[in-house]
Structures are given as structure tokens and as C-alpha cells.
């Protein structure tokens, strides 16, 4: 008999929400936890001056990892020396030449922030905004308020792949908050209230080293799985931001309920946890494993796209 998949709203009906916690006009959710004191706590995590950028390369010659159905970014020159050799380049007094190019991309086709209104159910976005406000561009809970505010605080890396003795977790391999805490204990770091939680699975780092058909087969990534206890933990810890090296930040299909991306609703839409997806974490993780410093200053600002459901970002970790 075929399994009946419940509606996401039914699955999550008794789960906590932060709607109206910061007032009826709030559009940044958990970022409200990142006060000036939290920024200074992040600054205090800097002890060595090491800098790591966490964005994947855009327009990679071997392709970019994207959600199935989205197209990879495409860059093209519109002005270069070839145009001048053809006698068609723009002319300026003094004879300078220049290069110019354009790029077509999905706003969520690179390392990126989701807008809090990116995903919803039952016609209501984060903070209770009407889903009709997404029509023609997001007038509520778009990525713009996140971009205008910026995200700065103490980040902590939890390396689930290294904790399990793997270069990369298997497709569909799961973990929960208790696994995160166990990995943190093994690393010798404590996940603290209001931390930006950065989780490495090895998944995106493996993209350019594996067959594309195998990478996208059935498209079930490794990642967090939904449970009421996990949601309660995120709620109690007041986590402002979840960042991972996967495309969806969670197992694509919940293995118990069959619901697709339930944490996008439970954490992002209901609690206002901002999601950073498709991060490049291998270099940071290798350095953390070498010097045993797993906390750092995390800073990020997605592009200021008016009405956007997401926007590219190049987060920075400073140790």
C-alpha cells in the first residue's frame, strides 16, 4: 500500500513559531538575536587572523551545483579584445580598451541566502504575511531586509563528515541535533545560544569529483531530519542562521513522513531561522581540524535584490 504523505502544516501543527515575536512588521526573524553584544562575542572568537571565504565559484568550467530544474549560471563576454580586433570595440580618447561581461543565474544558483518568505504552506509566509505578497516579486519577507541588515556573529563549525570518519556523507544519510552535540563534544567545542550554526557534510565539496548522474540520482542529500525535539532545540538555542554545504540544508525528503523539506517550514518559515545553502566548507574544516579552533567570526551580506526570494552571498569566517 502506498504511503500517505501528510501536509506539512499537519506534520508541524504543534510546533513553535516566532511569528510576531519581534512585531507584526518583522522580516528578519532570528537575525534579531544578533545584537551588538553578539557581534562582539563573534569578534572575540578571532585569535589568529585567518580568513576563509565560504562561497563556491560561480560559472565554474565544470559546472555549478544547483537544485534540479534550475540552470547553472552562465557568464558571457560582451566586450573584450576580440571586439577591438574586429574593429568594433568602444573607442575612448587615450586608446584604453576594457572587458565587460554579463551573467545569467538563478538567485539561488550559488552559495546564497533564502529569504524568510521563500517557502510556506497554507498561504502564510514567515510572520503570517499573506503568500499573495510573493506575486510578481516579494513585497514581504524578501531577501532584501536580510541583506540590508547583514549577518555578523559567532560561528561554529560542526564537521559531521569528519566526525563519522568520511570524506562525504552518503546520499540520504541523516543526523539530528543530538548528533550535532556529540560531534561538537568530540571536536572540543560548545554550541552556544545565538551561534551561527555551520554544518559540513562534504557534499558540495564532492561535486567536482563525482559523476553528475550519480550526484543527482534521486536527489536525496545528506542532512538534518525533522523531529519535534530538533525544532524545540533550535527554538531554545535561538539559532539565528543555519549554513551547510548542501543545496537544501536538510535531507531532501523526510525519511519518516515523506514530506519534502519540512525543516524549511519548521525552522525558516515558523521560527525565522535564516538559511545559507551551497557553502564551500572543506578548506575551513581542514584548518579547524588542524588547529582545533572550531569557532570564528562569521560575517555575511547577501546581495540587495529588491523583491528577491534569495540572493548570492560570499560569507567570511575569520579565526
Beta strands, then each sheet from edge to edge (+ up, - down):
strand 1: 51-53
strand 2: 74-79
strand 3: 100-104
strand 4: 112-114
strand 5: 151-159
strand 6: 174-175
strand 7: 196-200
strand 8: 223-224
strand 9: 241-244
strand 10: 274-277
strand 11: 295-300
strand 12: 310-312
strand 13: 316-318
sheet 1: 1+ 13- 11+ 5- 7- 9- 10- 4+ 12-
sheet 2: 2+ 3-
sheet 3: 6+ 8+
end
